[in-house]
Amino acid sequence: MSPPLIRFAAAGEGRAVRYIEEAAFGQPDEANLVSALVRDGDAIFSLVAEVDGKLLGHALFSALAVIFEDRIERALALAPVAVLPEHQRQGIGSALIRDGLGRAAATGWSAAFVLGDPAYYTRFGFSVEAAAPLESPYAGPHFMASELRAGALVGESGRVVYPQAFETG
C-alpha cells in the first residue's frame, strides 16, 4: 500500500467521511459529532487520508478554549480519529494525527486535547498529566493534552470549554 496522502477534506466528501466514521466505530455517534461540529462552524481541520484515490481515514480537530484566571488559550480537540476497519493498524491514524498536530502548531494553536487510550496517544505527545490540573467534563484517566506552545497550559484554575456539539452530538 502506498503511504497515505493527508489533506483537507473537500466539501463534497461529507458522505465518504460519514461512512468512514460509522464503519470505524460501528455506530453513528462519532459521525453525528463530526456533522454537528462542521455545521456549527467549530471544525478547524477536517483531514482525510487518501490512498490510491480512496479515502481510508478521517480526523477532525475542532476549536475549544482553555480559560485561566488571566487569559484564554486557543486549543483544539482531536475527535474523532477514524480509519476503515480493514485498513487499521497500518499507520493511517498516526499519519492523520501527526499531520493535524503539525498544522495546529504551525498556525498558532496553543494545545490539543484528546479523550482516548493513553498507551496510543502518548506517542504523539499527549499526556494525562498535562490535562490533569484542568477542569473538564471529560477529566479522568483518558483525558489528555499536548502543549503545542510551551507553557500554554500552565496557570491557576484552568477550565477546558468544549463546543456545544460535544454535549448534544
N, C-alpha and C positions, 0 to 999 in steps of 0.2 A: 504494500500500500504506500502511496506517495505521502509525504508529510502534508498535514493539513494546511490549507490557506486560511488564515484567520482574518476576517474582515467584518465591517459593519453589516448588519442585516439590512437588506433592501426593503423598501416599502411594500413590495408585493410578496414578501416571503413570510408573512404572518401565519399563513396556513401551515407551511412547512415547519416553522418554529413550534407551532402548537402541537403538531404531530410528534416532533422530537421530544417535547416536554412530557406529553401524555405517554408515549412509549417508554421513556426512561423511568418514569415514576409509577406507571401503571394506574394512574388516576388523573383527573383534570385539574386538581387544586393548583399545582405549580403553573400550568398553562393559563389558568384563570388569573393568577397573580401577575404573570407577565402582561396579559391583556390589560389588566387594571392599571398597572404602573405606566404602561405606554399611553393608555387613554388619558390618565391624569397628568401626563407630562413630567413624571418623575424619573423615567428611564433616561439614563445618560449614555451608556454604552450597551447596545444590544449587538453582541458579537456572534457570528456563526463560524463554524469550522466546515470547510468545503474540501472534499477530496474527489478528484476526477469528475467535477461538475455536480456532485451530490452533497447535499447538506447532511452532516452526520452529528453535529453538536451545536449547542447554543449556551451562552452565558449572558446574564443580564446584570448590569451594575446600575443601581438607582441611587438618587440623591437622598441623603439624610443629614441631620445636623447633630453635632455634639455640643451641648450647651454647658459652658462653665460659668462661674460667677462673673468673670471678667471678659469673656469672649465667646464667640461661636466659631467652631471649626467646621469647614465643609468636608463631609466624608461621604463614602459610598457603601451601600450594602451590596454584597455579592450574593445574589439569589434570583433565580436558581441557576445551577450548572447542570446541563443535561447532555447526555450522549446516547445515541441509539443503542439499545442493549447489545446488538451483535457487533458493535464497534467499541464497546467499553474495554478498559484496561489496555489501551493501545496508545495512550498519551494525548488523546484529543482533549479531554477535560483539562489536563495540565496545561496544554498549549493555550486554551481559551483563558484560563486563569492568569497565566504569566503575561499574556498579551494585554489583557484588561488592566492588570495592576501596573504594567509599564505605561500604558496610555494614561492611567489615572495619575501616576506620579509626574509624568511629563506635562500634564495640563493643570497642575497645581492643586490637586486634591490632597487633603491632609492625612487621611486614613481610610482604611477599608474595614468592614465588619462582615463576618460570616457566622452562620449557625450550622455546625456540622461536626464531623469526626476529627478530633484533634490529630489523630495518627495520620490523617490525609492532609489536612490544611496547614499543619506546621511547616511542611516542606516549602510553602510559598511565603513564609514569614509571618503567618498568623499565630497568635498565642492567646491562651486563656488568660494568662497573667496581664497582658496589655488591656484586656477588656474588663477584668475583674473589678477594678475600682469604680467603674461607671455604672450608673443606674440604667436599667433597660428592662423592658418586659420579657426579654429573652435571656436575661442573666442566668448563668449556670455553667455546668461543666462543658458545654458545647458552644458557648458564646465566645467568639474570638475576634481579635482586632489585629491589624497590622498598621503601624505608623508608616506613612509614605513621606512624611516630613518629620524629622527628629524633634521630639518634644511636643508634638501635636496633641497627644493625649494626656499630658501632664497638667494637673490643675486640681483645684478644690471643687468638690461637689459636681462632678461631670454627669451629664444625663444625655443618653442617646435617644433621638427622636426620629422614628421611622415614618415613612409616608403612610397615609391613611390606608392604602391598599393592603398593607401587611395585616391590618386588623380586620378588614372586610373581605379581602380577596377579590 
